[in-house]
Amino acid sequence: MDLDVLKELTDLDKVLELLQEYKALGPLPGIFLPMLEAFFPFLPLVLFVMANAAAFGLWLGFLYSWIGTCVGALLVFFIVRKLGQKRIFGFLSRHKKVKGLMNWVENHGFGPLFLMLCFPFTPSALVNIVAGLSRVSVAQFILAVLCGKLVMIFTVSFIGYDIRALIHQPIRTGILVLVILVLWYVGKRIEKRLTERTVELEKGN
């Protein structure tokens, strides 16, 4: 990916300009950007969701972001499941930590997947790949993605739909910052718990 394009995709004003430039395409740019993040996890999903909410309004922005990120997650899941035994994914599935995480996801199903996908600061790209490599059912993963992403995308959309208010309403800004910090903390705790559980499973083997 071109460095100049990458730089633009990490700047909120540039993303808003991009959405305005391709306004004639309707919802497609708003859906495509969150979908793209599923394949390039270094891209800022939170920024894309906030930009969609600011450009299209709370509800349409939320809808486009939700569709895009769900489609992206499901595409990655199905690609990994289809190619799971190929060279790169076969190597991953044999890695001890990844294998332990796969077993944990298989044993617990919908619950942990839903929780991990609820929070914007958990490694959702890793969740999609591990779920694809595991034997978790397709129905469980689809339900977890649709429900978990709904919670996460709406939270971020609510923050981003009126960016100017963040400047002019300091109390609201403080509350939103607190919400972000809580989400970040919970996400990190989930990630830590996943790591600890993986270690426990490795020791058990």
Contacts in CASP RR format, 6 or more apart in sequence:
PFRMAT RR
TARGET T0000
AUTHOR 0000-0000-0000
METHOD contacts of the structure
MODEL  1
MDLDVLKELTDLDKVLELLQEYKALGPLPGIFLPMLEAFFPFLPLVLFVM
ANAAAFGLWLGFLYSWIGTCVGALLVFFIVRKLGQKRIFGFLSRHKKVKG
LMNWVENHGFGPLFLMLCFPFTPSALVNIVAGLSRVSVAQFILAVLCGKL
VMIFTVSFIGYDIRALIHQPIRTGILVLVILVLWYVGKRIEKRLTERTVE
LEKGN
1 40 0 8 1.000
6 43 0 8 1.000
7 14 0 8 1.000
8 14 0 8 1.000
8 15 0 8 1.000
8 18 0 8 1.000
9 15 0 8 1.000
9 18 0 8 1.000
9 33 0 8 1.000
9 43 0 8 1.000
9 44 0 8 1.000
10 43 0 8 1.000
10 44 0 8 1.000
10 47 0 8 1.000
12 47 0 8 1.000
12 50 0 8 1.000
12 51 0 8 1.000
12 163 0 8 1.000
15 33 0 8 1.000
15 47 0 8 1.000
15 48 0 8 1.000
15 51 0 8 1.000
16 51 0 8 1.000
16 54 0 8 1.000
16 55 0 8 1.000
18 29 0 8 1.000
19 29 0 8 1.000
19 30 0 8 1.000
19 51 0 8 1.000
19 52 0 8 1.000
19 55 0 8 1.000
19 56 0 8 1.000
20 55 0 8 1.000
22 28 0 8 1.000
22 29 0 8 1.000
27 56 0 8 1.000
27 60 0 8 1.000
27 63 0 8 1.000
27 64 0 8 1.000
30 48 0 8 1.000
30 52 0 8 1.000
30 55 0 8 1.000
30 56 0 8 1.000
30 61 0 8 1.000
30 64 0 8 1.000
30 65 0 8 1.000
30 68 0 8 1.000
31 64 0 8 1.000
31 65 0 8 1.000
31 67 0 8 1.000
31 68 0 8 1.000
31 71 0 8 1.000
32 68 0 8 1.000
33 43 0 8 1.000
33 48 0 8 1.000
33 51 0 8 1.000
33 52 0 8 1.000
34 45 0 8 1.000
34 48 0 8 1.000
34 49 0 8 1.000
34 52 0 8 1.000
34 64 0 8 1.000
34 65 0 8 1.000
34 68 0 8 1.000
34 69 0 8 1.000
34 72 0 8 1.000
34 153 0 8 1.000
35 68 0 8 1.000
35 69 0 8 1.000
35 71 0 8 1.000
35 72 0 8 1.000
35 75 0 8 1.000
36 43 0 8 1.000
37 43 0 8 1.000
37 44 0 8 1.000
37 45 0 8 1.000
37 48 0 8 1.000
37 69 0 8 1.000
37 72 0 8 1.000
38 69 0 8 1.000
38 72 0 8 1.000
38 73 0 8 1.000
38 75 0 8 1.000
38 76 0 8 1.000
38 124 0 8 1.000
38 125 0 8 1.000
38 128 0 8 1.000
39 72 0 8 1.000
39 75 0 8 1.000
39 76 0 8 1.000
41 123 0 8 1.000
41 124 0 8 1.000
41 125 0 8 1.000
45 69 0 8 1.000
45 120 0 8 1.000
45 124 0 8 1.000
46 120 0 8 1.000
46 156 0 8 1.000
48 65 0 8 1.000
49 61 0 8 1.000
49 62 0 8 1.000
49 65 0 8 1.000
49 69 0 8 1.000
49 153 0 8 1.000
49 156 0 8 1.000
49 157 0 8 1.000
49 160 0 8 1.000
50 156 0 8 1.000
50 157 0 8 1.000
50 159 0 8 1.000
50 160 0 8 1.000
50 163 0 8 1.000
52 61 0 8 1.000
52 62 0 8 1.000
52 64 0 8 1.000
52 65 0 8 1.000
52 157 0 8 1.000
53 61 0 8 1.000
53 62 0 8 1.000
53 65 0 8 1.000
53 156 0 8 1.000
53 157 0 8 1.000
53 158 0 8 1.000
53 159 0 8 1.000
53 160 0 8 1.000
53 161 0 8 1.000
54 160 0 8 1.000
54 161 0 8 1.000
54 162 0 8 1.000
54 163 0 8 1.000
55 61 0 8 1.000
56 64 0 8 1.000
57 161 0 8 1.000
58 157 0 8 1.000
58 158 0 8 1.000
58 161 0 8 1.000
61 157 0 8 1.000
61 161 0 8 1.000
62 153 0 8 1.000
62 154 0 8 1.000
62 157 0 8 1.000
65 153 0 8 1.000
65 156 0 8 1.000
65 157 0 8 1.000
66 149 0 8 1.000
66 150 0 8 1.000
66 153 0 8 1.000
66 154 0 8 1.000
69 149 0 8 1.000
69 153 0 8 1.000
70 145 0 8 1.000
70 146 0 8 1.000
70 149 0 8 1.000
73 117 0 8 1.000
73 124 0 8 1.000
73 128 0 8 1.000
73 145 0 8 1.000
73 149 0 8 1.000
74 141 0 8 1.000
74 142 0 8 1.000
74 145 0 8 1.000
76 125 0 8 1.000
76 128 0 8 1.000
76 129 0 8 1.000
77 128 0 8 1.000
77 131 0 8 1.000
77 132 0 8 1.000
77 141 0 8 1.000
77 145 0 8 1.000
78 132 0 8 1.000
80 89 0 8 1.000
80 128 0 8 1.000
80 129 0 8 1.000
80 131 0 8 1.000
80 132 0 8 1.000
80 133 0 8 1.000
81 132 0 8 1.000
81 133 0 8 1.000
83 89 0 8 1.000
84 90 0 8 1.000
84 93 0 8 1.000
84 132 0 8 1.000
84 133 0 8 1.000
85 93 0 8 1.000
89 129 0 8 1.000
89 133 0 8 1.000
90 133 0 8 1.000
92 98 0 8 1.000
92 129 0 8 1.000
92 133 0 8 1.000
93 99 0 8 1.000
93 102 0 8 1.000
93 133 0 8 1.000
96 202 0 8 1.000
97 198 0 8 1.000
97 202 0 8 1.000
98 130 0 8 1.000
98 133 0 8 1.000
100 197 0 8 1.000
100 198 0 8 1.000
100 201 0 8 1.000
100 202 0 8 1.000
101 130 0 8 1.000
101 194 0 8 1.000
101 197 0 8 1.000
101 198 0 8 1.000
102 130 0 8 1.000
102 133 0 8 1.000
102 134 0 8 1.000
103 134 0 8 1.000
103 201 0 8 1.000
104 112 0 8 1.000
104 194 0 8 1.000
104 197 0 8 1.000
104 198 0 8 1.000
104 201 0 8 1.000
105 112 0 8 1.000
105 113 0 8 1.000
105 130 0 8 1.000
105 131 0 8 1.000
105 134 0 8 1.000
105 136 0 8 1.000
106 134 0 8 1.000
106 135 0 8 1.000
106 136 0 8 1.000
109 136 0 8 1.000
109 137 0 8 1.000
109 140 0 8 1.000
109 144 0 8 1.000
110 140 0 8 1.000
110 143 0 8 1.000
110 144 0 8 1.000
111 144 0 8 1.000
112 190 0 8 1.000
112 194 0 8 1.000
113 127 0 8 1.000
113 131 0 8 1.000
113 136 0 8 1.000
113 140 0 8 1.000
113 141 0 8 1.000
113 144 0 8 1.000
113 145 0 8 1.000
114 143 0 8 1.000
114 144 0 8 1.000
114 147 0 8 1.000
114 148 0 8 1.000
115 190 0 8 1.000
116 122 0 8 1.000
116 124 0 8 1.000
116 127 0 8 1.000
116 187 0 8 1.000
116 190 0 8 1.000
116 194 0 8 1.000
117 124 0 8 1.000
117 127 0 8 1.000
117 144 0 8 1.000
117 145 0 8 1.000
117 147 0 8 1.000
117 148 0 8 1.000
117 149 0 8 1.000
117 152 0 8 1.000
118 148 0 8 1.000
118 151 0 8 1.000
118 152 0 8 1.000
119 152 0 8 1.000
119 183 0 8 1.000
119 184 0 8 1.000
119 186 0 8 1.000
119 187 0 8 1.000
119 190 0 8 1.000
120 152 0 8 1.000
120 155 0 8 1.000
120 156 0 8 1.000
120 183 0 8 1.000
121 183 0 8 1.000
121 184 0 8 1.000
121 187 0 8 1.000
121 188 0 8 1.000
122 187 0 8 1.000
122 190 0 8 1.000
122 191 0 8 1.000
123 191 0 8 1.000
131 141 0 8 1.000
132 141 0 8 1.000
155 179 0 8 1.000
155 183 0 8 1.000
159 166 0 8 1.000
159 176 0 8 1.000
159 179 0 8 1.000
159 180 0 8 1.000
160 166 0 8 1.000
165 172 0 8 1.000
165 173 0 8 1.000
166 172 0 8 1.000
166 173 0 8 1.000
166 176 0 8 1.000
167 173 0 8 1.000
END
